[in-house]
Amino acid sequence: MSTTTPFVLIVEDDENLRITLADNLEDEGYRVQAVDGGRAALEAVEHAAPDLVVLDIMLPDLDGYAVCKALRQRGSTAKVLMLTARTLEDDVVQGFDAGADDYLAKPYRLRELLARIRALLRRGATPATATDAPMLAGLAIDRDARTVVRDGNREVDLTRTEFDLLAFMIDHQGKALSREHILERVWGTDVVVDPRTVDNFVSSLKRKLGWKAGCGYTIVAVRGVGYRFEVD
């Protein structure tokens, strides 16, 4: 099989789910490795770097949050799709803070899972738009390096999706953007995501950037529409 074929690592302790998912992904043409625990996942990544990790949160040794965080600390650039029965906002935000790119609640539909995987694998290394961002006081955004630095020396640890969302909102300063439009441009056109996912990402992004009243810029909620990026 060609080495350009995406390599997917499945981390799932339920044997039936693990085998079924591996079979379906292989049928879709992916190279697949499946493991049953967090430590096994980290060991597998040391031997072969995956393009994407399908990561269950409830694992018998290390939970999915710890695994994802360890992957990012080791420099893994693999896209991470978390599978979780936990859908409370705090649980979802915790996954994003650990470095996940997307999440899907169990029980999931196979077609939706495959669509999410395709959308994540299509995401390139560039943000959603190519235009230059306006200068923001105390905030330096390097789109080539995909870094955000606060106050001259503090790098903000953003996930890929958070960075793409920030870039997209800045590029559309002053415009009210619907959740659906944001999802289409940042997540992709064929991925099935609850529009409220945008709310979780905006909340996480604002918290990481330390945006509070009086800081000079923020993403504000527009009732009945979505969000708007504003600069004072």
mmCIF file of the C-alpha atoms, coordinates in Angstrom:
data_MODEL
# 
_entry.id   MODEL 
# 
loop_
_atom_site.group_PDB 
_atom_site.id 
_atom_site.type_symbol 
_atom_site.label_atom_id 
_atom_site.label_alt_id 
_atom_site.label_comp_id 
_atom_site.label_asym_id 
_atom_site.label_entity_id 
_atom_site.label_seq_id 
_atom_site.pdbx_PDB_ins_code 
_atom_site.Cartn_x 
_atom_site.Cartn_y 
_atom_site.Cartn_z 
_atom_site.occupancy 
_atom_site.B_iso_or_equiv 
_atom_site.pdbx_formal_charge 
_atom_site.auth_seq_id 
_atom_site.auth_comp_id 
_atom_site.auth_asym_id 
_atom_site.auth_atom_id 
_atom_site.pdbx_PDB_model_num 
ATOM 1   C CA . MET A 1 1   ? 0.000   0.000  0.000  1.00 0.00 ? 1   MET A CA 1 
ATOM 2   C CA . SER A 1 2   ? 1.250   3.466  -0.810 1.00 0.00 ? 2   SER A CA 1 
ATOM 3   C CA . THR A 1 3   ? 2.912   5.334  2.040  1.00 0.00 ? 3   THR A CA 1 
ATOM 4   C CA . THR A 1 4   ? 0.842   8.354  1.046  1.00 0.00 ? 4   THR A CA 1 
ATOM 5   C CA . THR A 1 5   ? -2.259  6.538  2.276  1.00 0.00 ? 5   THR A CA 1 
ATOM 6   C CA . PRO A 1 6   ? -3.341  8.151  5.562  1.00 0.00 ? 6   PRO A CA 1 
ATOM 7   C CA . PHE A 1 7   ? -2.377  6.166  8.641  1.00 0.00 ? 7   PHE A CA 1 
ATOM 8   C CA . VAL A 1 8   ? -5.032  6.047  11.384 1.00 0.00 ? 8   VAL A CA 1 
ATOM 9   C CA . LEU A 1 9   ? -4.397  4.884  14.937 1.00 0.00 ? 9   LEU A CA 1 
ATOM 10  C CA . ILE A 1 10  ? -7.476  3.641  16.818 1.00 0.00 ? 10  ILE A CA 1 
ATOM 11  C CA . VAL A 1 11  ? -7.367  3.699  20.625 1.00 0.00 ? 11  VAL A CA 1 
ATOM 12  C CA . GLU A 1 12  ? -10.411 1.868  21.965 1.00 0.00 ? 12  GLU A CA 1 
ATOM 13  C CA . ASP A 1 13  ? -10.633 -0.625 24.847 1.00 0.00 ? 13  ASP A CA 1 
ATOM 14  C CA . ASP A 1 14  ? -13.935 -2.182 23.723 1.00 0.00 ? 14  ASP A CA 1 
ATOM 15  C CA . GLU A 1 15  ? -12.783 -5.088 21.557 1.00 0.00 ? 15  GLU A CA 1 
ATOM 16  C CA . ASN A 1 16  ? -15.904 -5.272 19.402 1.00 0.00 ? 16  ASN A CA 1 
ATOM 17  C CA . LEU A 1 17  ? -15.867 -1.537 18.671 1.00 0.00 ? 17  LEU A CA 1 
ATOM 18  C CA . ARG A 1 18  ? -12.129 -1.605 18.027 1.00 0.00 ? 18  ARG A CA 1 
ATOM 19  C CA . ILE A 1 19  ? -12.299 -4.457 15.534 1.00 0.00 ? 19  ILE A CA 1 
ATOM 20  C CA . THR A 1 20  ? -15.394 -3.109 13.774 1.00 0.00 ? 20  THR A CA 1 
ATOM 21  C CA . LEU A 1 21  ? -13.947 0.378  13.426 1.00 0.00 ? 21  LEU A CA 1 
ATOM 22  C CA . ALA A 1 22  ? -10.609 -0.962 12.176 1.00 0.00 ? 22  ALA A CA 1 
ATOM 23  C CA . ASP A 1 23  ? -12.360 -3.101 9.568  1.00 0.00 ? 23  ASP A CA 1 
ATOM 24  C CA . ASN A 1 24  ? -14.460 -0.176 8.343  1.00 0.00 ? 24  ASN A CA 1 
ATOM 25  C CA . LEU A 1 25  ? -11.488 2.168  8.090  1.00 0.00 ? 25  LEU A CA 1 
ATOM 26  C CA . GLU A 1 26  ? -9.473  -0.433 6.187  1.00 0.00 ? 26  GLU A CA 1 
ATOM 27  C CA . ASP A 1 27  ? -12.425 -0.842 3.825  1.00 0.00 ? 27  ASP A CA 1 
ATOM 28  C CA . GLU A 1 28  ? -12.241 2.938  3.266  1.00 0.00 ? 28  GLU A CA 1 
ATOM 29  C CA . GLY A 1 29  ? -8.621  2.537  2.167  1.00 0.00 ? 29  GLY A CA 1 
ATOM 30  C CA . TYR A 1 30  ? -6.775  3.764  5.268  1.00 0.00 ? 30  TYR A CA 1 
ATOM 31  C CA . ARG A 1 31  ? -3.767  2.124  6.850  1.00 0.00 ? 31  ARG A CA 1 
ATOM 32  C CA . VAL A 1 32  ? -4.894  1.204  10.347 1.00 0.00 ? 32  VAL A CA 1 
ATOM 33  C CA . GLN A 1 33  ? -3.429  0.161  13.675 1.00 0.00 ? 33  GLN A CA 1 
ATOM 34  C CA . ALA A 1 34  ? -5.690  -0.499 16.657 1.00 0.00 ? 34  ALA A CA 1 
ATOM 35  C CA . VAL A 1 35  ? -4.674  -0.652 20.321 1.00 0.00 ? 35  VAL A CA 1 
ATOM 36  C CA . ASP A 1 36  ? -6.657  -1.111 23.523 1.00 0.00 ? 36  ASP A CA 1 
ATOM 37  C CA . GLY A 1 37  ? -5.107  1.392  25.919 1.00 0.00 ? 37  GLY A CA 1 
ATOM 38  C CA . GLY A 1 38  ? -3.380  4.721  26.421 1.00 0.00 ? 38  GLY A CA 1 
ATOM 39  C CA . ARG A 1 39  ? 0.118   3.407  27.085 1.00 0.00 ? 39  ARG A CA 1 
ATOM 40  C CA . ALA A 1 40  ? -0.120  1.120  24.053 1.00 0.00 ? 40  ALA A CA 1 
ATOM 41  C CA . ALA A 1 41  ? -1.111  4.158  21.987 1.00 0.00 ? 41  ALA A CA 1 
ATOM 42  C CA . LEU A 1 42  ? 1.914   6.187  23.087 1.00 0.00 ? 42  LEU A CA 1 
ATOM 43  C CA . GLU A 1 43  ? 4.193   3.243  22.375 1.00 0.00 ? 43  GLU A CA 1 
ATOM 44  C CA . ALA A 1 44  ? 2.650   2.788  18.917 1.00 0.00 ? 44  ALA A CA 1 
ATOM 45  C CA . VAL A 1 45  ? 3.236   6.447  18.054 1.00 0.00 ? 45  VAL A CA 1 
ATOM 46  C CA . GLU A 1 46  ? 6.923   6.058  18.935 1.00 0.00 ? 46  GLU A CA 1 
ATOM 47  C CA . HIS A 1 47  ? 7.242   3.428  16.190 1.00 0.00 ? 47  HIS A CA 1 
ATOM 48  C CA . ALA A 1 48  ? 5.057   4.985  13.502 1.00 0.00 ? 48  ALA A CA 1 
ATOM 49  C CA . ALA A 1 49  ? 3.611   8.495  13.405 1.00 0.00 ? 49  ALA A CA 1 
ATOM 50  C CA . PRO A 1 50  ? -0.114  8.437  12.566 1.00 0.00 ? 50  PRO A CA 1 
ATOM 51  C CA . ASP A 1 51  ? -1.884  11.064 10.502 1.00 0.00 ? 51  ASP A CA 1 
ATOM 52  C CA . LEU A 1 52  ? -4.945  10.811 12.706 1.00 0.00 ? 52  LEU A CA 1 
ATOM 53  C CA . VAL A 1 53  ? -5.808  9.257  16.077 1.00 0.00 ? 53  VAL A CA 1 
ATOM 54  C CA . VAL A 1 54  ? -9.326  8.087  16.900 1.00 0.00 ? 54  VAL A CA 1 
ATOM 55  C CA . LEU A 1 55  ? -9.119  8.288  20.674 1.00 0.00 ? 55  LEU A CA 1 
ATOM 56  C CA . ASP A 1 56  ? -11.603 6.999  23.214 1.00 0.00 ? 56  ASP A CA 1 
ATOM 57  C CA . ILE A 1 57  ? -11.626 8.973  26.458 1.00 0.00 ? 57  ILE A CA 1 
ATOM 58  C CA . MET A 1 58  ? -12.529 6.150  28.851 1.00 0.00 ? 58  MET A CA 1 
ATOM 59  C CA . LEU A 1 59  ? -9.487  3.868  28.767 1.00 0.00 ? 59  LEU A CA 1 
ATOM 60  C CA . PRO A 1 60  ? -8.309  1.342  31.384 1.00 0.00 ? 60  PRO A CA 1 
ATOM 61  C CA . ASP A 1 61  ? -4.912  2.928  32.074 1.00 0.00 ? 61  ASP A CA 1 
ATOM 62  C CA . LEU A 1 62  ? -4.359  6.499  30.831 1.00 0.00 ? 62  LEU A CA 1 
ATOM 63  C CA . ASP A 1 63  ? -7.533  8.320  29.880 1.00 0.00 ? 63  ASP A CA 1 
ATOM 64  C CA . GLY A 1 64  ? -7.903  9.995  26.511 1.00 0.00 ? 64  GLY A CA 1 
ATOM 65  C CA . TYR A 1 65  ? -7.150  13.463 27.897 1.00 0.00 ? 65  TYR A CA 1 
ATOM 66  C CA . ALA A 1 66  ? -3.799  12.292 29.268 1.00 0.00 ? 66  ALA A CA 1 
ATOM 67  C CA . VAL A 1 67  ? -2.960  10.481 26.035 1.00 0.00 ? 67  VAL A CA 1 
ATOM 68  C CA . CYS A 1 68  ? -3.762  13.507 23.887 1.00 0.00 ? 68  CYS A CA 1 
ATOM 69  C CA . LYS A 1 69  ? -1.766  15.828 26.116 1.00 0.00 ? 69  LYS A CA 1 
ATOM 70  C CA . ALA A 1 70  ? 1.204   13.444 26.051 1.00 0.00 ? 70  ALA A CA 1 
ATOM 71  C CA . LEU A 1 71  ? 1.059   13.282 22.247 1.00 0.00 ? 71  LEU A CA 1 
ATOM 72  C CA . ARG A 1 72  ? 1.204   17.069 21.981 1.00 0.00 ? 72  ARG A CA 1 
ATOM 73  C CA . GLN A 1 73  ? 4.031   17.294 24.509 1.00 0.00 ? 73  GLN A CA 1 
ATOM 74  C CA . ARG A 1 74  ? 5.991   14.810 22.404 1.00 0.00 ? 74  ARG A CA 1 
ATOM 75  C CA . GLY A 1 75  ? 5.486   16.966 19.337 1.00 0.00 ? 75  GLY A CA 1 
ATOM 76  C CA . SER A 1 76  ? 2.916   14.805 17.552 1.00 0.00 ? 76  SER A CA 1 
ATOM 77  C CA . THR A 1 77  ? 1.095   16.681 14.800 1.00 0.00 ? 77  THR A CA 1 
ATOM 78  C CA . ALA A 1 78  ? -1.500  13.954 14.314 1.00 0.00 ? 78  ALA A CA 1 
ATOM 79  C CA . LYS A 1 79  ? -5.078  15.122 14.188 1.00 0.00 ? 79  LYS A CA 1 
ATOM 80  C CA . VAL A 1 80  ? -7.032  13.790 17.158 1.00 0.00 ? 80  VAL A CA 1 
ATOM 81  C CA . LEU A 1 81  ? -10.710 12.842 17.082 1.00 0.00 ? 81  LEU A CA 1 
ATOM 82  C CA . MET A 1 82  ? -11.990 12.035 20.564 1.00 0.00 ? 82  MET A CA 1 
ATOM 83  C CA . LEU A 1 83  ? -14.797 9.553  21.117 1.00 0.00 ? 83  LEU A CA 1 
ATOM 84  C CA . THR A 1 84  ? -16.698 10.224 24.299 1.00 0.00 ? 84  THR A CA 1 
ATOM 85  C CA . ALA A 1 85  ? -19.887 9.512  26.193 1.00 0.00 ? 85  ALA A CA 1 
ATOM 86  C CA . ARG A 1 86  ? -19.202 12.782 28.017 1.00 0.00 ? 86  ARG A CA 1 
ATOM 87  C CA . THR A 1 87  ? -20.883 15.672 26.243 1.00 0.00 ? 87  THR A CA 1 
ATOM 88  C CA . LEU A 1 88  ? -20.990 18.295 28.989 1.00 0.00 ? 88  LEU A CA 1 
ATOM 89  C CA . GLU A 1 89  ? -19.273 21.532 27.983 1.00 0.00 ? 89  GLU A CA 1 
ATOM 90  C CA . ASP A 1 90  ? -16.540 21.189 30.618 1.00 0.00 ? 90  ASP A CA 1 
ATOM 91  C CA . ASP A 1 91  ? -15.650 17.702 29.354 1.00 0.00 ? 91  ASP A CA 1 
ATOM 92  C CA . VAL A 1 92  ? -15.564 18.835 25.737 1.00 0.00 ? 92  VAL A CA 1 
ATOM 93  C CA . VAL A 1 93  ? -13.440 21.894 26.564 1.00 0.00 ? 93  VAL A CA 1 
ATOM 94  C CA . GLN A 1 94  ? -11.055 19.685 28.549 1.00 0.00 ? 94  GLN A CA 1 
ATOM 95  C CA . GLY A 1 95  ? -10.522 17.618 25.405 1.00 0.00 ? 95  GLY A CA 1 
ATOM 96  C CA . PHE A 1 96  ? -9.804  20.702 23.327 1.00 0.00 ? 96  PHE A CA 1 
ATOM 97  C CA . ASP A 1 97  ? -7.410  22.010 25.978 1.00 0.00 ? 97  ASP A CA 1 
ATOM 98  C CA . ALA A 1 98  ? -5.548  18.693 25.839 1.00 0.00 ? 98  ALA A CA 1 
ATOM 99  C CA . GLY A 1 99  ? -5.010  19.210 22.109 1.00 0.00 ? 99  GLY A CA 1 
ATOM 100 C CA . ALA A 1 100 ? -7.920  17.410 20.440 1.00 0.00 ? 100 ALA A CA 1 
ATOM 101 C CA . ASP A 1 101 ? -9.121  18.658 17.056 1.00 0.00 ? 101 ASP A CA 1 
ATOM 102 C CA . ASP A 1 102 ? -12.674 17.336 17.210 1.00 0.00 ? 102 ASP A CA 1 
ATOM 103 C CA . TYR A 1 103 ? -14.951 15.135 19.293 1.00 0.00 ? 103 TYR A CA 1 
ATOM 104 C CA . LEU A 1 104 ? -17.812 12.758 18.607 1.00 0.00 ? 104 LEU A CA 1 
ATOM 105 C CA . ALA A 1 105 ? -20.315 11.511 21.172 1.00 0.00 ? 105 ALA A CA 1 
ATOM 106 C CA . LYS A 1 106 ? -21.021 7.825  21.646 1.00 0.00 ? 106 LYS A CA 1 
ATOM 107 C CA . PRO A 1 107 ? -22.986 6.098  20.332 1.00 0.00 ? 107 PRO A CA 1 
ATOM 108 C CA . TYR A 1 108 ? -21.967 7.507  16.977 1.00 0.00 ? 108 TYR A CA 1 
ATOM 109 C CA . ARG A 1 109 ? -23.091 6.848  13.425 1.00 0.00 ? 109 ARG A CA 1 
ATOM 110 C CA . LEU A 1 110 ? -20.424 5.306  11.227 1.00 0.00 ? 110 LEU A CA 1 
ATOM 111 C CA . ARG A 1 111 ? -21.092 7.658  8.302  1.00 0.00 ? 111 ARG A CA 1 
ATOM 112 C CA . GLU A 1 112 ? -20.651 10.666 10.557 1.00 0.00 ? 112 GLU A CA 1 
ATOM 113 C CA . LEU A 1 113 ? -17.415 9.281  11.982 1.00 0.00 ? 113 LEU A CA 1 
ATOM 114 C CA . LEU A 1 114 ? -16.018 8.666  8.498  1.00 0.00 ? 114 LEU A CA 1 
ATOM 115 C CA . ALA A 1 115 ? -17.023 12.184 7.416  1.00 0.00 ? 115 ALA A CA 1 
ATOM 116 C CA . ARG A 1 116 ? -15.242 13.694 10.418 1.00 0.00 ? 116 ARG A CA 1 
ATOM 117 C CA . ILE A 1 117 ? -12.117 11.693 9.646  1.00 0.00 ? 117 ILE A CA 1 
ATOM 118 C CA . ARG A 1 118 ? -12.110 12.795 6.002  1.00 0.00 ? 118 ARG A CA 1 
ATOM 119 C CA . ALA A 1 119 ? -12.581 16.434 6.992  1.00 0.00 ? 119 ALA A CA 1 
ATOM 120 C CA . LEU A 1 120 ? -9.770  16.338 9.563  1.00 0.00 ? 120 LEU A CA 1 
ATOM 121 C CA . LEU A 1 121 ? -7.353  14.682 7.153  1.00 0.00 ? 121 LEU A CA 1 
ATOM 122 C CA . ARG A 1 122 ? -8.078  17.303 4.491  1.00 0.00 ? 122 ARG A CA 1 
ATOM 123 C CA . ARG A 1 123 ? -7.078  20.166 6.737  1.00 0.00 ? 123 ARG A CA 1 
ATOM 124 C CA . GLY A 1 124 ? -3.817  21.628 5.557  1.00 0.00 ? 124 GLY A CA 1 
ATOM 125 C CA . ALA A 1 125 ? -1.125  23.408 7.490  1.00 0.00 ? 125 ALA A CA 1 
ATOM 126 C CA . THR A 1 126 ? -2.531  26.837 6.589  1.00 0.00 ? 126 THR A CA 1 
ATOM 127 C CA . PRO A 1 127 ? -5.359  28.675 8.279  1.00 0.00 ? 127 PRO A CA 1 
ATOM 128 C CA . ALA A 1 128 ? -8.824  28.976 6.800  1.00 0.00 ? 128 ALA A CA 1 
ATOM 129 C CA . THR A 1 129 ? -8.030  32.183 4.891  1.00 0.00 ? 129 THR A CA 1 
ATOM 130 C CA . ALA A 1 130 ? -4.897  33.703 3.456  1.00 0.00 ? 130 ALA A CA 1 
ATOM 131 C CA . THR A 1 131 ? -5.439  37.378 4.086  1.00 0.00 ? 131 THR A CA 1 
ATOM 132 C CA . ASP A 1 132 ? -3.297  39.250 6.594  1.00 0.00 ? 132 ASP A CA 1 
ATOM 133 C CA . ALA A 1 133 ? -4.777  39.827 10.023 1.00 0.00 ? 133 ALA A CA 1 
ATOM 134 C CA . PRO A 1 134 ? -5.044  43.326 11.478 1.00 0.00 ? 134 PRO A CA 1 
ATOM 135 C CA . MET A 1 135 ? -2.504  44.224 14.152 1.00 0.00 ? 135 MET A CA 1 
ATOM 136 C CA . LEU A 1 136 ? -3.807  43.471 17.627 1.00 0.00 ? 136 LEU A CA 1 
ATOM 137 C CA . ALA A 1 137 ? -2.314  45.139 20.686 1.00 0.00 ? 137 ALA A CA 1 
ATOM 138 C CA . GLY A 1 138 ? -0.324  42.692 22.758 1.00 0.00 ? 138 GLY A CA 1 
ATOM 139 C CA . LEU A 1 139 ? -0.992  39.795 20.372 1.00 0.00 ? 139 LEU A CA 1 
ATOM 140 C CA . ALA A 1 140 ? 1.379   38.548 17.647 1.00 0.00 ? 140 ALA A CA 1 
ATOM 141 C CA . ILE A 1 141 ? -0.007  36.021 15.161 1.00 0.00 ? 141 ILE A CA 1 
ATOM 142 C CA . ASP A 1 142 ? 2.406   34.194 12.847 1.00 0.00 ? 142 ASP A CA 1 
ATOM 143 C CA . ARG A 1 143 ? 0.355   32.351 10.258 1.00 0.00 ? 143 ARG A CA 1 
ATOM 144 C CA . ASP A 1 144 ? 3.305   30.588 8.661  1.00 0.00 ? 144 ASP A CA 1 
ATOM 145 C CA . ALA A 1 145 ? 4.504   29.191 11.994 1.00 0.00 ? 145 ALA A CA 1 
ATOM 146 C CA . ARG A 1 146 ? 0.924   28.949 13.276 1.00 0.00 ? 146 ARG A CA 1 
ATOM 147 C CA . THR A 1 147 ? 1.825   30.560 16.595 1.00 0.00 ? 147 THR A CA 1 
ATOM 148 C CA . VAL A 1 148 ? 0.156   33.144 18.791 1.00 0.00 ? 148 VAL A CA 1 
ATOM 149 C CA . VAL A 1 149 ? 2.251   35.120 21.291 1.00 0.00 ? 149 VAL A CA 1 
ATOM 150 C CA . ARG A 1 150 ? 0.795   37.335 24.032 1.00 0.00 ? 150 ARG A CA 1 
ATOM 151 C CA . ASP A 1 151 ? 2.553   40.324 25.582 1.00 0.00 ? 151 ASP A CA 1 
ATOM 152 C CA . GLY A 1 152 ? 5.749   39.751 23.613 1.00 0.00 ? 152 GLY A CA 1 
ATOM 153 C CA . ASN A 1 153 ? 6.881   36.503 25.183 1.00 0.00 ? 153 ASN A CA 1 
ATOM 154 C CA . ARG A 1 154 ? 4.029   34.198 26.135 1.00 0.00 ? 154 ARG A CA 1 
ATOM 155 C CA . GLU A 1 155 ? 3.084   31.671 23.479 1.00 0.00 ? 155 GLU A CA 1 
ATOM 156 C CA . VAL A 1 156 ? -0.555  30.613 23.627 1.00 0.00 ? 156 VAL A CA 1 
ATOM 157 C CA . ASP A 1 157 ? -1.084  26.863 23.204 1.00 0.00 ? 157 ASP A CA 1 
ATOM 158 C CA . LEU A 1 158 ? -3.876  26.599 20.634 1.00 0.00 ? 158 LEU A CA 1 
ATOM 159 C CA . THR A 1 159 ? -5.165  23.518 18.847 1.00 0.00 ? 159 THR A CA 1 
ATOM 160 C CA . ARG A 1 160 ? -5.304  23.537 15.050 1.00 0.00 ? 160 ARG A CA 1 
ATOM 161 C CA . THR A 1 161 ? -9.017  24.238 15.082 1.00 0.00 ? 161 THR A CA 1 
ATOM 162 C CA . GLU A 1 162 ? -8.690  27.042 17.623 1.00 0.00 ? 162 GLU A CA 1 
ATOM 163 C CA . PHE A 1 163 ? -5.983  28.696 15.505 1.00 0.00 ? 163 PHE A CA 1 
ATOM 164 C CA . ASP A 1 164 ? -8.075  28.364 12.340 1.00 0.00 ? 164 ASP A CA 1 
ATOM 165 C CA . LEU A 1 165 ? -11.113 29.766 14.148 1.00 0.00 ? 165 LEU A CA 1 
ATOM 166 C CA . LEU A 1 166 ? -9.117  32.735 15.449 1.00 0.00 ? 166 LEU A CA 1 
ATOM 167 C CA . ALA A 1 167 ? -7.713  33.492 11.985 1.00 0.00 ? 167 ALA A CA 1 
ATOM 168 C CA . PHE A 1 168 ? -11.138 33.231 10.375 1.00 0.00 ? 168 PHE A CA 1 
ATOM 169 C CA . MET A 1 169 ? -12.805 35.520 12.916 1.00 0.00 ? 169 MET A CA 1 
ATOM 170 C CA . ILE A 1 170 ? -10.039 38.127 12.630 1.00 0.00 ? 170 ILE A CA 1 
ATOM 171 C CA . ASP A 1 171 ? -10.279 38.074 8.828  1.00 0.00 ? 171 ASP A CA 1 
ATOM 172 C CA . HIS A 1 172 ? -13.980 38.919 9.131  1.00 0.00 ? 172 HIS A CA 1 
ATOM 173 C CA . GLN A 1 173 ? -13.695 41.661 11.743 1.00 0.00 ? 173 GLN A CA 1 
ATOM 174 C CA . GLY A 1 174 ? -16.988 43.431 12.418 1.00 0.00 ? 174 GLY A CA 1 
ATOM 175 C CA . LYS A 1 175 ? -19.120 40.901 10.524 1.00 0.00 ? 175 LYS A CA 1 
ATOM 176 C CA . ALA A 1 176 ? -21.786 38.793 12.204 1.00 0.00 ? 176 ALA A CA 1 
ATOM 177 C CA . LEU A 1 177 ? -21.058 35.187 11.246 1.00 0.00 ? 177 LEU A CA 1 
ATOM 178 C CA . SER A 1 178 ? -23.517 32.341 11.696 1.00 0.00 ? 178 SER A CA 1 
ATOM 179 C CA . ARG A 1 179 ? -22.406 29.162 13.421 1.00 0.00 ? 179 ARG A CA 1 
ATOM 180 C CA . GLU A 1 180 ? -23.154 27.266 10.214 1.00 0.00 ? 180 GLU A CA 1 
ATOM 181 C CA . HIS A 1 181 ? -20.901 29.564 8.151  1.00 0.00 ? 181 HIS A CA 1 
ATOM 182 C CA . ILE A 1 182 ? -18.101 29.249 10.702 1.00 0.00 ? 182 ILE A CA 1 
ATOM 183 C CA . LEU A 1 183 ? -18.403 25.462 10.660 1.00 0.00 ? 183 LEU A CA 1 
ATOM 184 C CA . GLU A 1 184 ? -18.341 25.382 6.866  1.00 0.00 ? 184 GLU A CA 1 
ATOM 185 C CA . ARG A 1 185 ? -15.202 27.511 6.589  1.00 0.00 ? 185 ARG A CA 1 
ATOM 186 C CA . VAL A 1 186 ? -13.233 26.190 9.581  1.00 0.00 ? 186 VAL A CA 1 
ATOM 187 C CA . TRP A 1 187 ? -14.370 22.576 9.913  1.00 0.00 ? 187 TRP A CA 1 
ATOM 188 C CA . GLY A 1 188 ? -15.169 21.821 6.270  1.00 0.00 ? 188 GLY A CA 1 
ATOM 189 C CA . THR A 1 189 ? -18.251 21.362 4.112  1.00 0.00 ? 189 THR A CA 1 
ATOM 190 C CA . ASP A 1 190 ? -18.848 17.634 4.506  1.00 0.00 ? 190 ASP A CA 1 
ATOM 191 C CA . VAL A 1 191 ? -18.310 17.227 8.228  1.00 0.00 ? 191 VAL A CA 1 
ATOM 192 C CA . VAL A 1 192 ? -21.393 16.782 10.395 1.00 0.00 ? 192 VAL A CA 1 
ATOM 193 C CA . VAL A 1 193 ? -20.894 18.849 13.546 1.00 0.00 ? 193 VAL A CA 1 
ATOM 194 C CA . ASP A 1 194 ? -23.419 20.227 16.015 1.00 0.00 ? 194 ASP A CA 1 
ATOM 195 C CA . PRO A 1 195 ? -23.452 24.023 15.507 1.00 0.00 ? 195 PRO A CA 1 
ATOM 196 C CA . ARG A 1 196 ? -23.073 24.423 19.282 1.00 0.00 ? 196 ARG A CA 1 
ATOM 197 C CA . THR A 1 197 ? -19.566 23.014 18.892 1.00 0.00 ? 197 THR A CA 1 
ATOM 198 C CA . VAL A 1 198 ? -18.622 26.545 17.818 1.00 0.00 ? 198 VAL A CA 1 
ATOM 199 C CA . ASP A 1 199 ? -19.722 27.834 21.232 1.00 0.00 ? 199 ASP A CA 1 
ATOM 200 C CA . ASN A 1 200 ? -17.323 25.465 22.993 1.00 0.00 ? 200 ASN A CA 1 
ATOM 201 C CA . PHE A 1 201 ? -14.420 26.465 20.766 1.00 0.00 ? 201 PHE A CA 1 
ATOM 202 C CA . VAL A 1 202 ? -15.094 30.190 21.188 1.00 0.00 ? 202 VAL A CA 1 
ATOM 203 C CA . SER A 1 203 ? -15.247 29.773 24.968 1.00 0.00 ? 203 SER A CA 1 
ATOM 204 C CA . SER A 1 204 ? -11.972 27.837 25.018 1.00 0.00 ? 204 SER A CA 1 
ATOM 205 C CA . LEU A 1 205 ? -10.264 30.304 22.670 1.00 0.00 ? 205 LEU A CA 1 
ATOM 206 C CA . LYS A 1 206 ? -11.252 33.368 24.690 1.00 0.00 ? 206 LYS A CA 1 
ATOM 207 C CA . ARG A 1 207 ? -10.117 31.730 27.917 1.00 0.00 ? 207 ARG A CA 1 
ATOM 208 C CA . LYS A 1 208 ? -6.707  30.785 26.501 1.00 0.00 ? 208 LYS A CA 1 
ATOM 209 C CA . LEU A 1 209 ? -6.178  34.265 25.059 1.00 0.00 ? 209 LEU A CA 1 
ATOM 210 C CA . GLY A 1 210 ? -7.243  35.898 28.314 1.00 0.00 ? 210 GLY A CA 1 
ATOM 211 C CA . TRP A 1 211 ? -9.776  38.097 26.550 1.00 0.00 ? 211 TRP A CA 1 
ATOM 212 C CA . LYS A 1 212 ? -11.825 39.957 29.137 1.00 0.00 ? 212 LYS A CA 1 
ATOM 213 C CA . ALA A 1 213 ? -13.824 43.179 29.199 1.00 0.00 ? 213 ALA A CA 1 
ATOM 214 C CA . GLY A 1 214 ? -11.597 46.137 28.384 1.00 0.00 ? 214 GLY A CA 1 
ATOM 215 C CA . CYS A 1 215 ? -8.796  44.202 26.676 1.00 0.00 ? 215 CYS A CA 1 
ATOM 216 C CA . GLY A 1 216 ? -9.504  45.921 23.344 1.00 0.00 ? 216 GLY A CA 1 
ATOM 217 C CA . TYR A 1 217 ? -10.883 43.065 21.298 1.00 0.00 ? 217 TYR A CA 1 
ATOM 218 C CA . THR A 1 218 ? -13.105 40.050 21.697 1.00 0.00 ? 218 THR A CA 1 
ATOM 219 C CA . ILE A 1 219 ? -15.519 37.642 20.026 1.00 0.00 ? 219 ILE A CA 1 
ATOM 220 C CA . VAL A 1 220 ? -19.046 38.583 20.985 1.00 0.00 ? 220 VAL A CA 1 
ATOM 221 C CA . ALA A 1 221 ? -22.203 36.505 20.710 1.00 0.00 ? 221 ALA A CA 1 
ATOM 222 C CA . VAL A 1 222 ? -24.814 37.770 18.261 1.00 0.00 ? 222 VAL A CA 1 
ATOM 223 C CA . ARG A 1 223 ? -28.227 36.589 19.374 1.00 0.00 ? 223 ARG A CA 1 
ATOM 224 C CA . GLY A 1 224 ? -29.957 34.408 16.838 1.00 0.00 ? 224 GLY A CA 1 
ATOM 225 C CA . VAL A 1 225 ? -26.933 34.434 14.502 1.00 0.00 ? 225 VAL A CA 1 
ATOM 226 C CA . GLY A 1 226 ? -23.567 33.405 15.893 1.00 0.00 ? 226 GLY A CA 1 
ATOM 227 C CA . TYR A 1 227 ? -20.470 35.487 16.631 1.00 0.00 ? 227 TYR A CA 1 
ATOM 228 C CA . ARG A 1 228 ? -18.655 38.676 15.631 1.00 0.00 ? 228 ARG A CA 1 
ATOM 229 C CA . PHE A 1 229 ? -15.000 39.675 16.168 1.00 0.00 ? 229 PHE A CA 1 
ATOM 230 C CA . GLU A 1 230 ? -14.669 43.238 17.419 1.00 0.00 ? 230 GLU A CA 1 
ATOM 231 C CA . VAL A 1 231 ? -11.726 45.588 17.953 1.00 0.00 ? 231 VAL A CA 1 
ATOM 232 C CA . ASP A 1 232 ? -12.192 48.723 20.060 1.00 0.00 ? 232 ASP A CA 1 
# 
